[in-house]
Amino acid sequence: MLRYRAFTIGGWLSERLPLSLAYLLGALVGSLAYALNRRARHTVQANMRQVLGPAAGNAAVRTAARRCFRTATWYYTDLARTPLMRPERFIKERIKIRGLEHLLEAQQAGKGVICVSIHYGSPEYTAQCLGAAGIRFMALVEPLDPPEMAALFHRYRASQGQQFEEATLAGMKRVVRHLRTGGTLSMLIDRDIQGTGIEVPFLGKPARLPVGAADLARHTGATVLPFVTRRLGPDRYSAIIGAPISLGRSGNAQQDRSCNTARLIAWFEPYLRRDPSQWFVLQEPVWIADRAGRPARIPRSAPST
């Protein structure tokens, strides 16, 4: 309940503070969380080490990890401010979107659309403005405990009229029906929340990633589009909707899900290399080498080279 209370207080403040103060508070909370949450700090450092590569010094890894925490707390600031969003104004003044025509064309085909993204920038918040372009979607989200936390997050997420479903058996059934009737689904593909992921190459190294997007596309025939959003500053964003990603259908289900999952995540690799601090996966290491044991601590006193 402590986590729920912290989010309740933070959300209440984020909804009521002036924009600049809300993001300042988010940045301060991110710095505090980096200092106090040892497990998450080591996890993010491990992930940043993999993205930055072996040539990166410890100081560079720590700096990127610290900025990841700020990105994460700004993500939650955005989430709490979702009820305040005015999509028409937001899409004109706050975000630059490239590739919207890919999504509109895929929707017109009527075969269902799966928009895949990663925990980068602020994907959930920026997607909310698409209602101003007449786009309605269903989003697949992580089940949360306690129930009060789930209800709080659902209030934020559903405030713009979009539909959100938890990744449960019942939720997945509704997702499949939604896609088979030509609907649009949004989901993130860089966290193995349910623990059923498979090993695929990610930035050239084995990682464990979820297969939900690949499986849904295979079962429903939906078109898969990548979507990435980059934060340019507090409440300023750039988004790219890519062209449809062609997925293999060889008849070998296991081979297809592995190849297709790798193909999907590979689309996002240039963005991670360009600005890894926009990527926030704090809960667990993504790469197999780090999951085998606890992520190695980056010593504060170690040299940066």
SULZIUR-V39556 format. One record per backbone hydrogen bond with DSSP energy under -1.0 kcal/mol. CO is the residue of the C=O (numbers start at 0). NH is the residue of the N-H. E is the energy in kcal/mol with one decimal. If there is no record, write none. Layout:
# SULZIUR-V39556
[[CO,NH,E] [CO,NH,E]]
This chain:
# SULZIUR-V39556
[[0,4,-2.7] [1,5,-2.3] [2,6,-2.3] [3,7,-2.5] [4,8,-2.6] [5,9,-2.7] [6,10,-2.9] [7,11,-2.3] [8,12,-2.3] [9,13,-2.6] [10,14,-2.1] [12,16,-2.8] [17,21,-2.5] [18,22,-2.0] [19,23,-1.8] [20,24,-2.7] [21,25,-2.0] [22,26,-2.3] [23,27,-2.2] [24,28,-2.6] [25,29,-2.2] [26,30,-2.0] [27,31,-2.2] [28,32,-2.9] [29,33,-2.2] [30,34,-1.8] [31,35,-2.2] [32,36,-2.8] [35,37,-1.5] [36,40,-2.5] [37,41,-2.4] [38,42,-2.1] [39,43,-2.8] [40,44,-2.3] [41,45,-2.1] [42,46,-2.3] [43,47,-2.8] [44,48,-2.3] [45,49,-1.7] [46,50,-1.9] [47,51,-3.1] [48,52,-1.9] [52,55,-1.6] [56,60,-1.9] [57,61,-2.6] [58,62,-2.4] [59,63,-2.3] [60,64,-2.4] [61,65,-2.5] [62,66,-2.0] [63,67,-1.7] [64,68,-1.6] [65,69,-1.4] [66,70,-2.4] [67,71,-2.4] [68,72,-2.5] [69,73,-2.3] [70,74,-1.9] [71,75,-1.8] [72,76,-1.8] [73,77,-2.8] [74,78,-2.4] [75,79,-2.3] [76,80,-1.5] [78,81,-1.2] [80,83,-1.5] [81,84,-1.5] [85,89,-2.9] [86,90,-2.7] [88,92,-2.5] [89,93,-2.5] [89,94,-1.1] [93,236,-2.5] [95,238,-3.2] [97,240,-3.0] [98,101,-1.5] [99,103,-2.2] [100,104,-2.5] [101,105,-2.0] [102,106,-2.4] [103,107,-1.9] [104,108,-1.1] [106,109,-1.2] [111,222,-2.6] [112,184,-3.2] [113,224,-2.7] [114,186,-2.4] [115,226,-2.5] [116,188,-2.4] [117,119,-2.5] [118,279,-2.3] [121,125,-2.2] [122,126,-1.6] [125,128,-1.2] [126,129,-1.7] [127,130,-1.2] [128,131,-2.1] [129,132,-1.5] [129,134,-2.1] [130,133,-1.6] [136,162,-2.0] [137,185,-2.8] [138,164,-3.1] [140,166,-2.1] [145,148,-1.0] [145,149,-1.7] [146,150,-2.5] [147,151,-2.2] [148,152,-2.5] [149,153,-2.2] [150,154,-2.1] [151,155,-1.7] [152,156,-2.8] [153,157,-2.8] [155,158,-1.1] [157,160,-1.8] [162,138,-2.6] [164,140,-2.7] [165,167,-2.4] [167,171,-2.8] [168,172,-1.8] [169,173,-1.7] [170,174,-2.1] [171,175,-2.4] [172,176,-2.1] [173,177,-2.3] [174,178,-2.4] [175,179,-2.5] [176,180,-1.1] [177,182,-2.7] [178,181,-2.0] [182,112,-2.3] [183,137,-2.7] [184,114,-3.8] [185,139,-2.5] [186,116,-2.0] [190,192,-1.7] [197,208,-2.4] [199,206,-2.7] [201,204,-1.3] [204,201,-2.5] [205,287,-2.0] [206,199,-2.8] [208,197,-2.3] [210,214,-2.7] [211,215,-2.8] [212,216,-2.3] [213,217,-2.0] [214,218,-2.5] [215,219,-2.3] [216,220,-2.2] [222,113,-3.4] [223,244,-2.6] [224,115,-2.8] [225,241,-2.6] [227,239,-2.7] [229,237,-2.5] [232,235,-2.1] [235,231,-2.6] [235,232,-1.3] [236,95,-1.5] [237,229,-3.6] [238,97,-2.4] [239,227,-2.3] [251,255,-2.8] [252,256,-2.6] [253,257,-1.7] [254,258,-2.7] [255,259,-3.1] [256,260,-1.7] [257,261,-2.0] [258,262,-2.1] [259,263,-2.3] [260,264,-2.2] [261,265,-1.8] [264,267,-1.2] [265,268,-1.1] [267,271,-1.7] [268,272,-2.3] [269,273,-1.9] [270,274,-2.1] [274,277,-1.8] [275,278,-2.0] [277,120,-2.4] [285,207,-2.2] [286,290,-1.6] [287,291,-1.6] [298,301,-1.0]]
